[in-house]
């Protein structure tokens, strides 16, 4: 089940910056925050689930809620 993101443009810019920086850390140092698992990021009153996509070599917003 998916839920739409309800973020402002400023929040999306912040999120994009953070995900880019986390991706660079992982590519440079080979360290993921949660190997093969989802990570929850808090952004103001929102909780977003992200995961490492090894094909894209980037952290991506996970569109799944729950397991």
C-alpha positions as CSV (number, residue, x, y, z in Angstrom):
1,X,0.0,0.0,0.0
2,X,1.4,3.4,-0.9
3,X,0.6,6.8,0.4
4,X,1.3,10.1,-1.4
5,X,4.0,12.3,-0.1
6,X,2.7,15.6,1.3
7,X,5.8,17.7,1.3
8,X,6.4,21.4,0.4
9,X,8.9,22.3,-2.3
10,X,11.4,23.4,0.4
11,X,11.1,20.0,2.2
12,X,11.6,18.2,-1.1
13,X,14.8,20.3,-1.8
14,X,16.1,19.4,1.7
15,X,15.3,15.7,1.2
16,X,17.0,15.7,-2.1
17,X,20.2,17.2,-0.7
18,X,20.2,14.8,2.2
19,X,19.7,11.7,0.0
20,X,22.4,12.9,-2.4
21,X,24.9,13.4,0.5
22,X,24.0,10.0,2.0
23,X,24.5,8.4,-1.4
24,X,27.9,9.9,-1.8
25,X,29.0,8.7,1.6
26,X,27.9,5.2,0.7
27,X,29.6,5.2,-2.7
28,X,32.8,6.7,-1.3
29,X,33.1,4.7,1.9
30,X,31.0,1.6,1.2
31,X,29.0,2.1,4.3
32,X,25.2,1.9,4.3
33,X,23.1,3.1,7.2
34,X,20.9,0.0,7.1
35,X,22.2,-2.7,4.9
36,X,19.4,-4.3,2.8
37,X,16.7,-2.6,4.9
38,X,14.6,0.5,5.0
39,X,15.6,3.6,6.9
40,X,13.1,6.1,8.3
41,X,14.0,9.8,8.0
42,X,12.1,12.4,9.9
43,X,11.4,15.7,8.1
44,X,9.3,18.1,10.2
45,X,6.1,16.2,10.9
46,X,6.7,13.6,8.1
47,X,8.4,10.2,8.4
48,X,9.8,9.0,5.1
49,X,11.1,5.5,4.4
50,X,14.2,5.3,2.2
51,X,16.3,2.4,1.1
52,X,19.6,1.9,-0.8
53,X,19.1,1.0,-4.5
54,X,22.3,-0.8,-5.5
55,X,21.3,-0.5,-9.2
56,X,21.0,3.3,-9.1
57,X,23.7,3.5,-6.4
58,X,21.6,6.0,-4.5
59,X,19.2,6.2,-1.6
60,X,15.6,6.3,-2.9
61,X,12.2,7.1,-1.3
62,X,10.6,3.7,-0.7
63,X,6.9,3.8,-1.8
64,X,5.9,0.9,0.4
65,X,4.2,1.3,3.8
66,X,4.7,-1.6,6.2
67,X,6.1,-5.0,5.2
